[in-house]
Amino acid sequence: MLEPLSILPAQSPEELALFDWLLWRYHYLPYSGAGGENIKYLAFDCHARPLACLLYGAAAWKLAVRDQLIGWSRAQREANLCYVANNQRFLILPWVRVKNLASYLLSASLWMLSANWQLKYGHPIYLAETFVECERFRGTCYRAANWSWLGQTQGRGRNDRSRLSRVPIKDIYVRALCKDFRQRLTGGGQRCS
């Protein structure tokens, strides 16, 4: 019996150390910590045993399909990108085998993301994005958690200025956290500091 589950932002030094160690040890991508604005969630079972880690951080600076979906100008993107968060890491610990846990955790973390971000950084989040490596994963849990597939990356990576770099192709998914996310991201709300 695992329920009730709890999903909490890691805040204490012990929780933050546990989060960082779990991602460093068990996630397939290298991890040396998160910079900038971010929320680190730990999921626990009813016995306080860790089940999963979710990291939300800064959104991709430019992402053509996302930017087309929002319909914002360059100036609007520069002013309002802070209202978009990227699910940078998602790890269910290797020994945890629970049907539908991944989609449940993604949905539950998004229910609290904007409010937690507001408390920590003084502004909300209106849209979440993520990248799923196509050769490794099918994105099933994101689709089951009502994320929308937008397209694929070009396989260049975020630091490729010369268009020579080749990295794995990734599916791009987004999930709106409010119905009027386009209006909020194209102008209407507060500005990020």
Backbone torsions as a table, in degrees:
resi	resn	phi	psi	omega
1	MET	NA	122.6	-179.1
2	LEU	-105.6	-22.8	-173.4
3	GLU	-84.0	149.4	2.8
4	PRO	-80.3	143.8	175.9
5	LEU	-86.0	154.4	173.7
6	SER	-130.2	140.7	176.1
7	ILE	-123.7	117.8	-173.5
8	LEU	-130.0	142.7	171.6
9	PRO	-67.5	130.3	176.4
10	ALA	-68.6	125.5	-176.9
11	GLN	-131.1	-42.8	-178.0
12	SER	-72.3	159.2	176.7
13	PRO	-56.4	-36.3	180.0
14	GLU	-67.9	-43.5	178.9
15	GLU	-65.1	-42.7	179.7
16	LEU	-64.9	-40.0	178.1
17	ALA	-66.0	-41.6	177.6
18	LEU	-61.5	-48.0	179.2
19	PHE	-55.7	-53.0	-177.5
20	ASP	-61.0	-41.7	-179.4
21	TRP	-65.9	-43.6	-179.8
22	LEU	-61.3	-44.8	178.6
23	LEU	-66.6	-42.1	179.2
24	TRP	-61.6	-40.9	-174.0
25	ARG	-80.6	-38.7	-168.0
26	TYR	-114.7	-14.0	179.9
27	HIS	-83.8	143.2	-176.3
28	TYR	-71.4	-22.0	177.5
29	LEU	-90.3	147.4	176.5
30	PRO	-60.3	145.8	179.6
31	TYR	-142.4	124.4	177.7
32	SER	-129.1	23.2	179.6
33	GLY	113.4	166.3	-179.3
34	ALA	-114.5	133.8	177.3
35	GLY	-107.2	167.2	178.0
36	GLY	68.6	-166.9	178.4
37	GLU	-67.2	131.4	179.2
38	ASN	-161.8	157.7	172.6
39	ILE	-126.7	128.6	178.1
40	LYS	-109.2	117.5	178.8
41	TYR	-104.0	138.0	170.9
42	LEU	-113.7	135.0	175.2
43	ALA	-108.3	135.1	-178.2
44	PHE	-126.8	153.9	172.4
45	ASP	-87.0	-176.2	-176.1
46	CYS	-67.1	-14.0	178.1
47	HIS	-101.3	14.7	179.6
48	ALA	65.0	26.5	174.7
49	ARG	-89.4	133.2	-179.9
50	PRO	-67.5	139.5	178.9
51	LEU	-114.5	-37.1	-170.4
52	ALA	-160.2	162.9	174.8
53	CYS	-131.2	138.6	174.8
54	LEU	-132.0	128.8	179.5
55	LEU	-117.2	122.3	172.8
56	TYR	-111.8	132.5	-179.5
57	GLY	-144.5	-157.5	-175.6
58	ALA	-62.9	142.2	178.9
59	ALA	-74.0	160.9	174.1
60	ALA	-61.0	138.2	-176.9
61	TRP	-62.6	-49.1	177.4
62	LYS	-129.1	134.2	178.4
63	LEU	-152.2	101.3	-169.2
64	ALA	-53.1	-49.3	-176.0
65	VAL	-68.1	-35.9	176.5
66	ARG	-67.9	-44.5	-178.4
67	ASP	-64.2	-35.4	175.3
68	GLN	-67.4	-41.2	177.9
69	LEU	-58.9	-44.7	-179.0
70	ILE	-73.4	-40.1	-179.4
71	GLY	79.9	30.0	-178.7
72	TRP	-95.0	157.3	176.3
73	SER	-82.1	171.5	177.1
74	ARG	-59.1	-44.1	-179.6
75	ALA	-64.4	-40.6	178.1
76	GLN	-65.2	-40.5	178.0
77	ARG	-63.0	-44.9	-179.6
78	GLU	-62.8	-36.6	-179.0
79	ALA	-78.8	-30.4	-168.4
80	ASN	-119.3	5.5	-179.4
81	LEU	-60.8	-25.0	-179.6
82	CYS	-65.7	-12.6	178.1
83	TYR	-88.6	4.0	177.1
84	VAL	-114.9	132.3	178.3
85	ALA	-116.5	147.7	179.4
86	ASN	-108.2	127.2	172.8
87	ASN	-75.6	91.4	-171.4
88	GLN	-79.1	-30.9	178.1
89	ARG	-143.6	143.0	174.4
90	PHE	-144.3	119.2	-176.7
91	LEU	-133.5	121.0	164.9
92	ILE	-99.5	127.5	-174.4
93	LEU	-57.6	143.3	-168.4
94	PRO	-58.9	-26.7	-177.9
95	TRP	-89.2	-3.2	-179.0
96	VAL	-89.8	121.8	179.2
97	ARG	-130.1	93.0	-179.3
98	VAL	-132.8	121.5	-179.3
99	LYS	-59.2	134.0	176.6
100	ASN	68.0	7.8	-179.8
101	LEU	-62.7	-42.5	-176.8
102	ALA	-59.8	-50.3	-179.0
103	SER	-66.5	-35.8	176.7
104	TYR	-61.9	-46.9	-178.4
105	LEU	-64.9	-39.8	177.5
106	LEU	-61.7	-46.7	179.7
107	SER	-64.5	-47.3	-177.1
108	ALA	-64.1	-38.4	179.9
109	SER	-67.1	-35.2	179.1
110	LEU	-70.4	-28.8	177.4
111	TRP	-61.2	-30.2	-176.1
112	MET	-107.2	-8.5	-172.6
113	LEU	-58.1	-51.7	-175.3
114	SER	-61.9	-44.0	179.4
115	ALA	-65.3	-41.7	177.6
116	ASN	-64.7	-38.7	178.5
117	TRP	-65.7	-41.2	178.4
118	GLN	-60.2	-44.6	179.4
119	LEU	-63.8	-40.7	-174.5
120	LYS	-82.3	-38.2	-171.6
121	TYR	-120.6	-7.2	176.4
122	GLY	84.2	12.4	174.8
123	HIS	-150.3	153.1	-177.9
124	PRO	-84.8	177.8	172.1
125	ILE	-119.0	134.4	-178.7
126	TYR	-108.6	-21.5	-176.4
127	LEU	-146.8	139.5	174.6
128	ALA	-113.7	146.9	177.7
129	GLU	-133.1	161.1	173.5
130	THR	-158.2	163.7	177.8
131	PHE	-122.6	132.0	-179.4
132	VAL	-120.2	119.6	-178.7
133	GLU	-66.4	114.5	-172.6
134	CYS	-60.8	-37.7	-176.9
135	GLU	-71.7	-20.2	-178.2
136	ARG	-102.2	-36.6	-170.2
137	PHE	-135.6	156.9	179.4
138	ARG	-101.1	-8.9	-179.8
139	GLY	77.0	15.9	-176.2
140	THR	-57.6	-43.2	-177.2
141	CYS	-67.4	-32.6	177.6
142	TYR	-68.7	-44.8	178.0
143	ARG	-62.4	-40.3	179.4
144	ALA	-67.3	-24.1	178.2
145	ALA	-94.0	16.4	175.7
146	ASN	69.2	28.3	169.2
147	TRP	-81.5	148.7	-179.5
148	SER	-104.1	132.4	175.7
149	TRP	-76.9	130.2	-179.3
150	LEU	-107.1	-27.6	-175.5
151	GLY	155.8	-156.6	-178.8
152	GLN	-129.8	155.8	174.5
153	THR	-72.9	169.0	-179.1
154	GLN	-90.5	-4.2	179.5
155	GLY	79.5	25.8	-178.8
156	ARG	-103.5	-27.8	-176.9
157	GLY	86.7	160.1	-174.2
158	ARG	-75.8	-19.6	-177.4
159	ASN	-102.6	10.9	-177.3
160	ASP	-85.2	101.0	178.6
161	ARG	-92.2	-23.5	-175.3
162	SER	-99.0	1.8	179.1
163	ARG	61.5	33.3	-179.8
164	LEU	-112.3	-21.1	-175.5
165	SER	-69.7	144.8	176.0
166	ARG	-127.0	119.5	175.1
167	VAL	-127.0	164.6	-178.7
168	PRO	-57.6	142.3	175.5
169	ILE	-68.2	139.2	179.9
170	LYS	-127.6	142.1	170.6
171	ASP	-75.6	143.4	179.8
172	ILE	-108.6	126.0	177.3
173	TYR	-123.1	147.9	174.2
174	VAL	-134.8	158.1	173.9
175	ARG	-144.5	121.3	177.5
176	ALA	-72.8	139.8	178.1
177	LEU	-101.5	-4.7	173.7
178	CYS	-153.0	153.6	-175.0
179	LYS	-65.9	-34.1	-176.7
180	ASP	-98.8	35.0	-176.5
181	PHE	-58.5	-36.9	-179.6
182	ARG	-62.3	-47.9	180.0
183	GLN	-60.8	-43.4	-179.6
184	ARG	-65.9	-36.7	-177.7
185	LEU	-82.4	-16.7	179.5
186	THR	-99.0	9.0	174.3
187	GLY	158.0	-58.9	-168.6
188	GLY	-47.1	-30.8	-166.1
189	GLY	-100.5	-159.0	178.5
190	GLN	-69.2	163.5	178.0
191	ARG	-104.6	149.6	177.4
192	CYS	-70.9	147.6	178.4
193	SER	-90.2	NA	NA
